[in-house]
Amino acid sequence: MATTASTPLDPPVSSEAAPSKEKLPATWHLASGAASGAASVLILQPLDLIKTRVQQEPSKTVASTSRIAATAGGGGAAVLQGEAVQATRAQIARAKIWSTTKDVVRADGVRGLWRGTVPTLYRNVPGVSLYFLSLSRLRDFVGKSSLFRPKGAPTNSPGGKIKLTPIGDLLVGSTARTAVGFVLTPFTLLKTISESTLSIPSSATTSRPSTFTALRTLYSTGGLRSLWRGAVPTALRDAPGAGLFIVFYERGRRILGVSGDKGKGAVGGGLAGASASLASTLLTTPFDVLKTRRQLFPQQYTSLWSSIALVYRRSGLRGFWEGGGLRVVRKAGSAGIGWAVYEAVVVGLGEKRMKSQREKALARSGGG
């Protein structure tokens, strides 16, 4: 069965698919986004929580190093300085992954690894839904310009899916992700605080405030602007990260030869999504670190540039990749789950249903 060229935003469609101007309703994109967002959160939330804990300010490590180094004197200075560095590395190692996981389980039980799930769901379910819908609609809009279409590519292709150049893919991906991310920044802030060792003041009747009570508390203490703290590093993380992801995803799907017929694109879409996420996540981890520090410690990390200087002064270049390994694993898993579900829902169910409806309509009209 011949297939048409696929795009990075929408699943590839067979030559038997809908007419060129027929598109899936927005509800299919929203539903697939909601399903994929919820699935990735429920499965991968522990990795996100541990990543946030690891990215928290390593103030104890720095202070300990300074005290040990300050006591070094005479001929033993070099030895003590070396011991200080080793102590610092040991403390950093203890603060990471396994020790952090054990600390969480010891304090809150296994259930504690899913702390922050509710605000994450508030962010991811509508966020991923709007992201997938925005990708589809922006592709149609940007594809009208010949500047963002490969030479000779039509403005309409089967299913209404338009092929874009890498620059077009970059523009569409970064715009959609940044816009949606900015709107949902308050939930991102609450998610980060919930996952950390910090806490939001609660009432006398509850030990932990609900999501919207916590948002009201943050608003009452810092005003509307405080709910969007960390928005700049978040945008700097999301814009290039999402844009590069779409470019890599497109190339990955072509290499894997993803076919959307009967939902078979789910596996290939998942593999392409996970692979694309690896590259884009590694490149944008420094901005994720800045976002976390800015949201957790706004008194110390007062602006983007001061945050960059403070991270470098306290941890060196290595500090910008705190929690990078965990973030790569989580993002790759999230992208794999998200795009597999998207491919399965939109292609395996949505377009298959549209095809069935067309065949029934044709049979009723006496055609075929």
GUKETI-915630 format. One record per residue (C-alpha): residue in one letter; x, y, z. Coordinates in steps of 0.02 Angstrom, whole numbers, plus 32768, in hexadecimal, padded with zeros to 4 digits. Layout:
BEGIN
+-----+------+------+------+
! res !    x !    y !    z !
+-----+------+------+------+
!   a !    X !    Y !    Z !
...
+-----+------+------+------+
END
This chain:
BEGIN
+-----+------+------+------+
! res !    x !    y !    z !
+-----+------+------+------+
!   m ! 8000 ! 8000 ! 8000 !
!   a ! 804B ! 80A6 ! 7FCF !
!   t ! 8062 ! 8128 ! 8053 !
!   t ! 8077 ! 81E3 ! 8049 !
!   a ! 8103 ! 8247 ! 8099 !
!   s ! 80EB ! 825C ! 8153 !
!   t ! 8102 ! 82F9 ! 81BB !
!   p ! 814C ! 830E ! 8268 !
!   l ! 80AD ! 834B ! 82B7 !
!   d ! 8027 ! 82D6 ! 8278 !
!   p ! 802A ! 821B ! 825B !
!   p ! 804D ! 81E1 ! 81AA !
!   v ! 7FB3 ! 81B6 ! 8146 !
!   s ! 7F95 ! 8134 ! 80BF !
!   s ! 7F63 ! 8160 ! 800F !
!   e ! 7EB6 ! 811F ! 8039 !
!   a ! 7E9E ! 819E ! 80C4 !
!   a ! 7E2E ! 8236 ! 80C8 !
!   p ! 7E21 ! 82B1 ! 803A !
!   s ! 7EA3 ! 8338 ! 803A !
!   k ! 7E3B ! 83BB ! 8096 !
!   e ! 7DEB ! 8348 ! 8117 !
!   k ! 7E36 ! 834F ! 81C4 !
!   l ! 7E19 ! 82F8 ! 8267 !
!   p ! 7DAF ! 8361 ! 82DF !
!   a ! 7E0E ! 83BF ! 8366 !
!   t ! 7DC2 ! 834C ! 83EA !
!   w ! 7E2C ! 82BB ! 83AB !
!   h ! 7ECE ! 831E ! 83C3 !
!   l ! 7E94 ! 8359 ! 846E !
!   a ! 7E60 ! 82AB ! 84A5 !
!   s ! 7F03 ! 825A ! 846C !
!   g ! 7F67 ! 82E2 ! 84C3 !
!   a ! 7F06 ! 82CC ! 8565 !
!   a ! 7F1E ! 8210 ! 8562 !
!   s ! 7FD8 ! 8219 ! 853C !
!   g ! 7FF4 ! 82A3 ! 85BC !
!   a ! 7F9D ! 8245 ! 8647 !
!   a ! 7FF5 ! 81A0 ! 861D !
!   s ! 80A3 ! 81ED ! 861E !
!   v ! 8084 ! 8248 ! 86C3 !
!   l ! 8042 ! 81B0 ! 8720 !
!   i ! 80CF ! 8142 ! 86E2 !
!   l ! 8163 ! 81B9 ! 86EC !
!   q ! 813B ! 822F ! 877C !
!   p ! 81BE ! 81E0 ! 87F1 !
!   l ! 8249 ! 820D ! 8777 !
!   d ! 820B ! 82C0 ! 8771 !
!   l ! 8206 ! 82CD ! 882E !
!   i ! 82B6 ! 8289 ! 8845 !
!   k ! 82F5 ! 82FB ! 87BA !
!   t ! 82AE ! 8393 ! 8812 !
!   r ! 82FB ! 835F ! 88B8 !
!   v ! 83A5 ! 8347 ! 8866 !
!   q ! 839B ! 83F3 ! 8815 !
!   q ! 8378 ! 8448 ! 88BA !
!   e ! 83FD ! 84BE ! 88FC !
!   p ! 8496 ! 8459 ! 8939 !
!   s ! 84B6 ! 84D9 ! 89C4 !
!   k ! 84EF ! 8458 ! 8A45 !
!   t ! 8572 ! 8414 ! 89CF !
!   v ! 85B9 ! 84C0 ! 89A9 !
!   a ! 85B9 ! 84F6 ! 8A5E !
!   s ! 860E ! 8457 ! 8A95 !
!   t ! 8696 ! 846D ! 8A13 !
!   s ! 86B6 ! 851F ! 8A49 !
!   r ! 86C5 ! 84EE ! 8B00 !
!   i ! 873D ! 845F ! 8ADF !
!   a ! 87A7 ! 84C6 ! 8A69 !
!   a ! 87AB ! 8557 ! 8AE4 !
!   t ! 87F5 ! 84E8 ! 8B6D !
!   a ! 8881 ! 84AF ! 8AFA !
!   g ! 8928 ! 84FC ! 8B28 !
!   g ! 89E4 ! 84E0 ! 8B1E !
!   g ! 8A25 ! 8446 ! 8AC7 !
!   g ! 897F ! 83EB ! 8AD6 !
!   a ! 8921 ! 846C ! 8A6F !
!   a ! 892B ! 840C ! 89CB !
!   v ! 88F8 ! 8369 ! 8A1E !
!   l ! 8864 ! 83B8 ! 8A75 !
!   q ! 8832 ! 8413 ! 89D7 !
!   g ! 8831 ! 836D ! 897C !
!   e ! 87CA ! 8320 ! 8A07 !
!   a ! 8752 ! 83B3 ! 89F9 !
!   v ! 8739 ! 8391 ! 8940 !
!   q ! 871E ! 82D9 ! 8962 !
!   a ! 86A2 ! 8303 ! 89EB !
!   t ! 8646 ! 8375 ! 8975 !
!   r ! 863A ! 82EF ! 88EF !
!   a ! 8601 ! 826F ! 896F !
!   q ! 8579 ! 82E3 ! 89AE !
!   i ! 8540 ! 8306 ! 88FC !
!   a ! 853B ! 824C ! 88D9 !
!   r ! 84D5 ! 822C ! 8976 !
!   a ! 845B ! 82B4 ! 8944 !
!   k ! 843B ! 8263 ! 889C !
!   i ! 83C6 ! 81DE ! 885E !
!   w ! 83D1 ! 8146 ! 88D0 !
!   s ! 83F0 ! 81A0 ! 8974 !
!   t ! 836C ! 8221 ! 8948 !
!   t ! 82F2 ! 8196 ! 891D !
!   k ! 8313 ! 813F ! 89C2 !
!   d ! 82FB ! 81E2 ! 8A20 !
!   v ! 8252 ! 81FD ! 89CE !
!   v ! 8218 ! 814B ! 89F1 !
!   r ! 8256 ! 8153 ! 8AA4 !
!   a ! 81FA ! 81F7 ! 8AC4 !
!   d ! 8159 ! 81DD ! 8A62 !
!   g ! 8155 ! 8128 ! 8A2D !
!   v ! 814F ! 80EC ! 8979 !
!   r ! 80B7 ! 8159 ! 895F !
!   g ! 8126 ! 81F0 ! 897E !
!   l ! 817B ! 81D4 ! 88D5 !
!   w ! 80D8 ! 820D ! 8884 !
!   r ! 80D3 ! 82B0 ! 88E7 !
!   g ! 80A7 ! 8340 ! 8873 !
!   t ! 803F ! 82D1 ! 8800 !
!   v ! 7FA1 ! 833B ! 880D !
!   p ! 7FED ! 83E2 ! 87D6 !
!   t ! 804F ! 8383 ! 8752 !
!   l ! 7FAC ! 833C ! 870E !
!   y ! 7F5F ! 83EA ! 870F !
!   r ! 7FF2 ! 8423 ! 86A6 !
!   n ! 800F ! 838D ! 8634 !
!   v ! 7F60 ! 8353 ! 8606 !
!   p ! 7F22 ! 83F9 ! 85C0 !
!   g ! 7FD4 ! 8427 ! 858F !
!   v ! 7FF5 ! 8391 ! 8521 !
!   s ! 7F45 ! 839C ! 84D9 !
!   l ! 7F5D ! 8452 ! 84A7 !
!   y ! 800D ! 842C ! 846A !
!   f ! 7FD4 ! 83A5 ! 83F0 !
!   l ! 7F43 ! 840F ! 83B3 !
!   s ! 7FB3 ! 84A8 ! 839F !
!   l ! 8032 ! 8443 ! 833C !
!   s ! 7FAC ! 840C ! 82C2 !
!   r ! 7F5F ! 84B9 ! 82AC !
!   l ! 8005 ! 8517 ! 82A4 !
!   r ! 8041 ! 849D ! 8220 !
!   d ! 7FAC ! 84CB ! 81B4 !
!   f ! 7FCB ! 8585 ! 81CF !
!   v ! 8088 ! 8584 ! 81B5 !
!   g ! 8078 ! 850D ! 8121 !
!   k ! 801C ! 8592 ! 80BE !
!   s ! 80C2 ! 85ED ! 80A6 !
!   s ! 8139 ! 85A9 ! 8022 !
!   l ! 81C9 ! 85E0 ! 8093 !
!   f ! 81A7 ! 854E ! 8108 !
!   r ! 817A ! 84C7 ! 8089 !
!   p ! 81F7 ! 845D ! 8028 !
!   k ! 8202 ! 848C ! 7F72 !
!   g ! 8171 ! 8440 ! 7F13 !
!   a ! 8113 ! 8409 ! 7FB0 !
!   p ! 8056 ! 8428 ! 7FA4 !
!   t ! 7FF5 ! 8497 ! 801C !
!   n ! 7F7C ! 8406 ! 8036 !
!   s ! 7FA8 ! 8350 ! 8049 !
!   p ! 7F40 ! 82BA ! 807C !
!   g ! 7EE8 ! 82D8 ! 8121 !
!   g ! 7F14 ! 8392 ! 8117 !
!   k ! 7FC6 ! 836F ! 8152 !
!   i ! 8046 ! 83E6 ! 8109 !
!   k ! 80FE ! 83BD ! 80FA !
!   l ! 8172 ! 8444 ! 813F !
!   t ! 822B ! 846A ! 8133 !
!   p ! 8298 ! 844F ! 81CF !
!   i ! 828A ! 850A ! 81F1 !
!   g ! 81CD ! 84FC ! 81E6 !
!   d ! 81CF ! 8467 ! 825C !
!   l ! 823E ! 84C8 ! 82D5 !
!   l ! 81CA ! 855F ! 82D0 !
!   v ! 812B ! 84FB ! 82E9 !
!   g ! 8170 ! 848E ! 8375 !
!   s ! 81BF ! 851C ! 83D8 !
!   t ! 8129 ! 8590 ! 83C8 !
!   a ! 80AA ! 850E ! 83FE !
!   r ! 810D ! 84D1 ! 8493 !
!   t ! 8141 ! 857D ! 84D1 !
!   a ! 8092 ! 85C6 ! 84C6 !
!   v ! 8040 ! 8535 ! 8521 !
!   g ! 80CC ! 852F ! 85A1 !
!   f ! 80BB ! 85E8 ! 85C9 !
!   v ! 7FFF ! 85DC ! 85E7 !
!   l ! 8018 ! 8549 ! 865E !
!   t ! 80AF ! 8591 ! 86BB !
!   p ! 8050 ! 85A1 ! 8762 !
!   f ! 8032 ! 84E5 ! 8762 !
!   t ! 80E8 ! 84C7 ! 8734 !
!   l ! 811C ! 8532 ! 87C8 !
!   l ! 80A8 ! 84D3 ! 883D !
!   k ! 80E5 ! 842D ! 87F8 !
!   t ! 819B ! 845C ! 8818 !
!   i ! 8178 ! 8494 ! 88CB !
!   s ! 810F ! 83F8 ! 88EE !
!   e ! 819A ! 8386 ! 88B1 !
!   s ! 8221 ! 83DD ! 8917 !
!   t ! 8245 ! 83D4 ! 89D1 !
!   l ! 81F4 ! 847F ! 89E7 !
!   s ! 813F ! 8496 ! 8A18 !
!   i ! 80B3 ! 8513 ! 89FF !
!   p ! 8063 ! 8559 ! 8A9D !
!   s ! 7FC6 ! 84F8 ! 8AC7 !
!   s ! 7F2C ! 851D ! 8B2F !
!   a ! 7F0D ! 84DE ! 8BDF !
!   t ! 7E98 ! 8457 ! 8B9E !
!   t ! 7F04 ! 840D ! 8B14 !
!   s ! 7FB9 ! 83D3 ! 8B14 !
!   r ! 7FCB ! 83EC ! 8A58 !
!   p ! 7F62 ! 846B ! 89F7 !
!   s ! 7F04 ! 843C ! 8959 !
!   t ! 7F45 ! 8474 ! 88B0 !
!   f ! 7ED8 ! 850E ! 889F !
!   t ! 7EE9 ! 853C ! 8958 !
!   a ! 7FA5 ! 8537 ! 8940 !
!   l ! 7F97 ! 85A7 ! 88A7 !
!   r ! 7F2F ! 8624 ! 890B !
!   t ! 7FB1 ! 8620 ! 8995 !
!   l ! 803E ! 8642 ! 891A !
!   y ! 7FD8 ! 86CF ! 88CD !
!   s ! 7FB1 ! 871E ! 8975 !
!   t ! 8067 ! 871D ! 89AA !
!   g ! 80B8 ! 8756 ! 8907 !
!   g ! 8032 ! 8798 ! 8893 !
!   l ! 8007 ! 8763 ! 87E3 !
!   r ! 80B8 ! 877A ! 87A4 !
!   s ! 80FC ! 86FC ! 8820 !
!   l ! 8096 ! 8671 ! 87CF !
!   w ! 80FD ! 8687 ! 8730 !
!   r ! 81A9 ! 8688 ! 8780 !
!   g ! 821F ! 861A ! 871E !
!   a ! 81BE ! 863C ! 867E !
!   v ! 8257 ! 8680 ! 8622 !
!   p ! 82CB ! 85EA ! 863C !
!   t ! 8234 ! 857A ! 861B !
!   a ! 8219 ! 85CF ! 8573 !
!   l ! 82D3 ! 85C4 ! 854B !
!   r ! 82CA ! 850A ! 8573 !
!   d ! 8229 ! 84E7 ! 8515 !
!   a ! 8240 ! 854D ! 8477 !
!   p ! 82E0 ! 84FD ! 8434 !
!   g ! 82BA ! 8457 ! 8487 !
!   a ! 820E ! 8440 ! 843A !
!   g ! 8246 ! 8484 ! 8392 !
!   l ! 82DB ! 8410 ! 8389 !
!   f ! 826F ! 8380 ! 83C5 !
!   i ! 81F7 ! 8395 ! 8332 !
!   v ! 8288 ! 839D ! 82B7 !
!   f ! 82D9 ! 8301 ! 8301 !
!   y ! 8231 ! 82A9 ! 830C !
!   e ! 820F ! 82C6 ! 8254 !
!   r ! 82B8 ! 827F ! 8222 !
!   g ! 82A5 ! 81EE ! 8299 !
!   r ! 81FD ! 81BD ! 8253 !
!   r ! 8241 ! 81C1 ! 81A3 !
!   i ! 82D4 ! 8154 ! 81D4 !
!   l ! 8262 ! 80D9 ! 822C !
!   g ! 81E6 ! 80DC ! 819C !
!   v ! 8150 ! 80F9 ! 820D !
!   s ! 80AC ! 80C3 ! 81BF !
!   g ! 8009 ! 8101 ! 8206 !
!   d ! 7F9D ! 807A ! 81B8 !
!   k ! 7F2C ! 8026 ! 8239 !
!   g ! 7F8A ! 8074 ! 82CA !
!   k ! 8030 ! 8022 ! 82A1 !
!   g ! 8082 ! 80CD ! 82B2 !
!   a ! 8073 ! 80C3 ! 8370 !
!   v ! 8112 ! 805E ! 8388 !
!   g ! 8178 ! 80C1 ! 830B !
!   g ! 8132 ! 8165 ! 834D !
!   g ! 8162 ! 8134 ! 83FD !
!   l ! 8214 ! 8105 ! 83CA !
!   a ! 8229 ! 81A3 ! 8364 !
!   g ! 81E5 ! 820D ! 83F3 !
!   a ! 8259 ! 81BF ! 8474 !
!   s ! 82F2 ! 81D1 ! 8403 !
!   a ! 82CB ! 8285 ! 83D6 !
!   s ! 82B4 ! 82AF ! 848D !
!   l ! 8363 ! 8272 ! 84BB !
!   a ! 83BA ! 82F3 ! 844F !
!   s ! 8348 ! 8387 ! 8474 !
!   t ! 8346 ! 8366 ! 8530 !
!   l ! 8403 ! 8360 ! 8542 !
!   l ! 8413 ! 8409 ! 84EB !
!   t ! 8393 ! 8461 ! 8559 !
!   t ! 83B7 ! 841A ! 8607 !
!   p ! 8416 ! 84B8 ! 8642 !
!   f ! 8377 ! 851E ! 862E !
!   d ! 8315 ! 849B ! 868E !
!   v ! 838F ! 84AC ! 871F !
!   l ! 837D ! 856A ! 871A !
!   k ! 82BF ! 8559 ! 8717 !
!   t ! 82BF ! 84E7 ! 87B0 !
!   r ! 8334 ! 8556 ! 8815 !
!   r ! 82D5 ! 85F3 ! 87E3 !
!   q ! 822E ! 85A9 ! 8819 !
!   l ! 826C ! 855F ! 88BD !
!   f ! 82DF ! 85EA ! 88F7 !
!   p ! 82A5 ! 868F ! 88AC !
!   q ! 82FC ! 86F3 ! 8935 !
!   q ! 83A6 ! 86AF ! 8900 !
!   y ! 8389 ! 8695 ! 8846 !
!   t ! 833E ! 873E ! 8821 !
!   s ! 8354 ! 8744 ! 8763 !
!   l ! 838F ! 86DB ! 86D2 !
!   w ! 8440 ! 8722 ! 86CC !
!   s ! 8459 ! 8721 ! 8788 !
!   s ! 841C ! 866D ! 878B !
!   i ! 849A ! 863B ! 8705 !
!   a ! 8527 ! 868F ! 8767 !
!   l ! 84F2 ! 8640 ! 880C !
!   v ! 84E4 ! 8590 ! 87C6 !
!   y ! 858F ! 859F ! 8775 !
!   r ! 85E0 ! 85EA ! 8810 !
!   r ! 859E ! 8561 ! 8881 !
!   s ! 85A8 ! 84C8 ! 8812 !
!   g ! 860A ! 84F4 ! 8775 !
!   l ! 85D2 ! 84BE ! 86C8 !
!   r ! 85A1 ! 8415 ! 870C !
!   g ! 851A ! 8469 ! 8773 !
!   f ! 84B7 ! 8494 ! 86D8 !
!   w ! 849A ! 83DB ! 86B7 !
!   e ! 845D ! 83AD ! 8766 !
!   g ! 83D9 ! 8326 ! 8752 !
!   g ! 83FD ! 831C ! 8698 !
!   g ! 8402 ! 825F ! 8693 !
!   l ! 835B ! 824F ! 86EB !
!   r ! 830F ! 82D4 ! 867C !
!   v ! 834A ! 827A ! 85DF !
!   v ! 82FE ! 81D6 ! 8617 !
!   r ! 825B ! 8227 ! 864A !
!   k ! 8249 ! 8292 ! 85AE !
!   a ! 8274 ! 8202 ! 853C !
!   g ! 81F4 ! 8194 ! 8593 !
!   s ! 8173 ! 821F ! 8591 !
!   a ! 818D ! 8244 ! 84D9 !
!   g ! 8188 ! 818C ! 84AD !
!   i ! 80E6 ! 8171 ! 850C !
!   g ! 809A ! 8214 ! 84D0 !
!   w ! 80BB ! 81FD ! 8417 !
!   a ! 8090 ! 8144 ! 841A !
!   v ! 7FE6 ! 816D ! 8466 !
!   y ! 7FCF ! 81FE ! 83ED !
!   e ! 7FF6 ! 8190 ! 8356 !
!   a ! 7F83 ! 8106 ! 8397 !
!   v ! 7EF0 ! 8178 ! 83C0 !
!   v ! 7EF7 ! 81EF ! 832C !
!   v ! 7F2D ! 8170 ! 82AA !
!   g ! 7EF5 ! 80C9 ! 82ED !
!   l ! 7E4A ! 8106 ! 8327 !
!   g ! 7E25 ! 81B2 ! 82E1 !
!   e ! 7E53 ! 81A0 ! 822B !
!   k ! 7E18 ! 80EC ! 8227 !
!   r ! 7D6E ! 8127 ! 8266 !
!   m ! 7D68 ! 81B1 ! 81E4 !
!   k ! 7D8E ! 8135 ! 815B !
!   s ! 7D03 ! 80C2 ! 819A !
!   q ! 7C88 ! 8152 ! 819C !
!   r ! 7CB5 ! 8182 ! 80EA !
!   e ! 7C9D ! 80CF ! 80AF !
!   k ! 7BF2 ! 80C6 ! 8102 !
!   a ! 7BBF ! 816C ! 80B7 !
!   l ! 7BF8 ! 8130 ! 800C !
!   a ! 7B95 ! 808E ! 8020 !
!   r ! 7AF7 ! 80EC ! 8051 !
!   s ! 7B08 ! 815D ! 7FBA !
!   g ! 7B16 ! 80C4 ! 7F48 !
!   g ! 7BCB ! 80E5 ! 7F18 !
!   g ! 7C5C ! 806B ! 7F12 !
+-----+------+------+------+
END
